[in-house]
Amino acid sequence: MNNPITPLFRAAAKADADAVVALVESAYRGESSRRGWTTEAHLLDGRRTDVQAVVELLAVPDSTVLLALVDDRLLACCHIERHGDVGHFGMFAVDPHRQGGGVGRLMLAEAERFARETWHCKAMHMKVIDVRSELIDWYQRRGYRRTGEYSPFPSGDERVGIPRRNDLRFELMVKEWPGVGA
C-alpha cells in the first residue's frame, strides 16, 4: 500500500449488519483471513459473529459500531460501548487485503476520538486473546498497556468461535487519557 487513504467514518445502521459480519468473518476466520495478519483461524473454528449479534449491539444504549469506508467500500469496523467513563473496544476488523496499510491505526484512532469527545471517556479498555503476542505488541505501540487481568474465553458460545485449544483466555488492555472526562 503506497497510497495513504483517508476513510470516511460513520456509525453503522441496521442495514450495514450483513457487510459488518462479512468483513469481520473475512478478517478472523477461514481462508480469506489468512491473507492478513489478524487471523484467528489457527486458534478458533466457527463464526466470529453473526447478523443477530451485530443488530443487538446496534440496539444497546451507549454502543456504536463504527465503520471506515472509502468510495462506499467497507474497509474496517469496530464496536465501542460506554460503561461509565470507560469505553470498551472490540469487534475490530480490517479487510485482509488492506491490513498493514494504516487503515487499522486510523480506525482505532477514530474509536478513541469518539469515546473521548462524544462520551467523555477517561480510558479505553479492550480484551485480547493473550496468545496473540503480535496483536498485543501492536496495541502497546499505540499506548495500551497490559494489566495482567485475565478472563476465560467463552467456550461453549459458538457465536464467538469454537476454540481449537483449551488454554485461550483474554487479557484486559487499557489506555488512559489523563485530564479527559467529566
C-alpha positions as CSV (number, residue, x, y, z in Angstrom):
1,M,0.0,0.0,0.0
2,N,1.8,3.1,-1.2
3,N,-1.2,5.4,-1.4
4,P,-2.3,6.7,2.0
5,I,-6.1,6.6,2.3
6,T,-8.5,8.9,4.1
7,P,-11.5,6.9,5.1
8,L,-14.9,8.3,5.8
9,F,-16.0,7.3,9.3
10,R,-19.6,6.8,10.3
11,A,-21.8,4.9,12.7
12,A,-23.3,1.7,11.4
13,A,-27.0,1.2,10.9
14,K,-29.1,-2.0,10.9
15,A,-28.8,-2.1,7.1
16,D,-25.0,-2.4,7.5
17,A,-25.1,-5.6,9.6
18,D,-24.5,-8.0,6.7
19,A,-21.5,-6.1,5.5
20,V,-20.1,-5.9,9.0
21,V,-20.4,-9.6,9.5
22,A,-18.8,-10.3,6.1
23,L,-15.8,-8.1,7.0
24,V,-15.4,-9.5,10.5
25,E,-15.6,-13.1,9.2
26,S,-13.1,-12.3,6.4
27,A,-10.6,-10.8,8.9
28,Y,-10.7,-13.6,11.5
29,R,-12.0,-16.9,10.2
30,G,-11.4,-19.1,7.2
31,E,-9.1,-19.0,4.3
32,S,-9.7,-15.3,3.5
33,S,-8.5,-14.3,6.9
34,R,-5.1,-15.9,6.2
35,R,-4.3,-13.1,3.8
36,G,-4.0,-10.7,6.7
37,W,-2.0,-10.9,10.0
38,T,-5.1,-10.7,12.3
39,T,-6.4,-14.2,11.5
40,E,-7.6,-16.3,14.4
41,A,-8.2,-19.3,12.2
42,H,-5.3,-21.2,13.8
43,L,-6.9,-20.6,17.2
44,L,-10.7,-20.8,16.6
45,D,-13.1,-22.5,14.3
46,G,-16.7,-21.4,13.6
47,R,-18.0,-17.9,13.4
48,R,-16.7,-14.7,14.9
49,T,-20.1,-13.0,14.9
50,D,-23.5,-13.1,13.1
51,V,-26.1,-10.6,11.9
52,Q,-28.2,-11.1,15.0
53,A,-25.3,-10.2,17.3
54,V,-24.4,-7.1,15.3
55,V,-28.1,-5.9,15.3
56,E,-28.2,-6.5,19.0
57,L,-25.1,-4.3,19.5
58,L,-26.7,-1.5,17.5
59,A,-29.7,-1.5,19.8
60,V,-27.7,-1.2,23.0
61,P,-27.6,2.4,24.5
62,D,-24.1,3.9,24.5
63,S,-23.0,1.3,21.9
64,T,-21.7,2.1,18.4
65,V,-20.4,0.1,15.6
66,L,-18.0,2.5,13.7
67,L,-17.3,2.0,10.0
68,A,-14.4,3.1,7.9
69,L,-15.3,3.4,4.2
70,V,-13.5,4.5,1.0
71,D,-15.7,5.0,-2.0
72,D,-18.6,3.3,-0.1
73,R,-16.4,0.2,0.4
74,L,-16.2,-1.0,3.9
75,L,-12.6,-1.4,4.9
76,A,-12.7,-1.5,8.7
77,C,-15.1,-1.6,11.6
78,C,-15.1,-1.8,15.4
79,H,-17.6,-1.8,18.2
80,I,-17.3,0.6,21.1
81,E,-19.5,0.7,24.2
82,R,-19.5,3.1,27.1
83,H,-19.5,1.9,30.7
84,G,-19.4,4.9,32.9
85,D,-16.3,6.9,32.0
86,V,-14.6,4.0,30.1
87,G,-15.0,3.0,26.5
88,H,-14.8,-0.7,25.7
89,F,-13.3,-1.5,22.3
90,G,-14.0,-4.7,20.3
91,M,-15.1,-6.5,17.1
92,F,-12.2,-4.7,15.4
93,A,-11.7,-5.9,11.8
94,V,-9.8,-4.6,8.8
95,D,-10.2,-6.0,5.3
96,P,-7.4,-8.6,5.0
97,H,-6.3,-7.0,1.6
98,R,-5.8,-3.6,3.4
99,Q,-4.1,-4.8,6.5
100,G,-0.7,-3.2,7.1
101,G,-1.6,-0.1,5.2
102,G,-2.7,2.1,8.1
103,V,-6.4,1.6,8.0
104,G,-6.5,-0.2,11.3
105,R,-4.5,2.5,13.0
106,L,-6.9,5.2,11.7
107,M,-9.9,3.1,12.8
108,L,-8.5,2.7,16.3
109,A,-7.7,6.5,16.5
110,E,-11.3,7.3,15.4
111,A,-12.8,5.0,18.0
112,E,-10.6,6.6,20.7
113,R,-11.6,10.1,19.5
114,F,-15.3,9.2,19.6
115,A,-15.0,7.8,23.1
116,R,-13.2,10.9,24.4
117,E,-15.1,13.6,22.6
118,T,-18.6,12.1,22.4
119,W,-18.8,10.1,25.7
120,H,-16.0,12.0,27.6
121,C,-14.4,8.7,28.5
122,K,-11.2,8.8,30.5
123,A,-9.9,5.4,29.2
124,M,-10.4,2.7,26.6
125,H,-10.4,-0.9,27.6
126,M,-10.2,-4.0,25.4
127,K,-9.8,-7.7,25.8
128,V,-7.2,-9.5,23.6
129,I,-6.6,-13.3,23.4
130,D,-3.4,-13.4,25.4
131,V,-1.6,-15.8,23.0
132,R,-1.9,-13.1,20.2
133,S,1.5,-11.6,21.0
134,E,1.8,-9.8,17.7
135,L,-1.6,-8.1,18.2
136,I,-0.7,-7.2,21.8
137,D,2.5,-5.7,20.6
138,W,0.5,-3.6,18.0
139,Y,-1.8,-2.2,20.7
140,Q,1.2,-1.5,23.0
141,R,2.8,0.6,20.2
142,R,-0.5,2.6,20.3
143,G,-0.3,3.3,24.0
144,Y,-2.2,0.4,25.5
145,R,-0.8,-1.4,28.5
146,R,-1.2,-4.9,29.6
147,T,-2.9,-5.3,33.0
148,G,-2.3,-8.9,33.9
149,E,-6.1,-9.2,34.4
150,Y,-7.4,-12.3,32.7
151,S,-10.9,-13.7,31.9
152,P,-11.7,-17.0,30.4
153,F,-12.6,-17.4,26.7
154,P,-16.3,-18.0,26.4
155,S,-16.1,-21.7,25.5
156,G,-19.5,-23.1,24.5
157,D,-20.7,-19.9,22.8
158,E,-20.5,-20.8,19.2
159,R,-21.4,-17.2,18.3
160,V,-17.8,-16.2,19.1
161,G,-16.0,-19.2,17.9
162,I,-15.0,-22.7,18.8
163,P,-11.6,-22.9,20.5
164,R,-9.0,-25.2,18.8
165,R,-7.1,-25.3,22.1
166,N,-8.1,-25.2,25.7
167,D,-5.7,-22.5,27.0
168,L,-7.4,-19.5,25.4
169,R,-8.1,-16.5,27.7
170,F,-8.5,-12.8,27.4
171,E,-6.2,-10.2,28.9
172,L,-7.5,-6.7,29.6
173,M,-5.5,-3.9,28.0
174,V,-6.0,-0.3,28.9
175,K,-5.2,3.2,27.5
176,E,-5.9,6.1,29.7
177,W,-6.3,9.8,28.7
178,P,-5.4,12.0,31.7
179,G,-7.5,15.1,32.0
180,V,-10.3,13.8,29.9
181,G,-13.8,13.2,31.1
182,A,-16.5,14.9,33.1
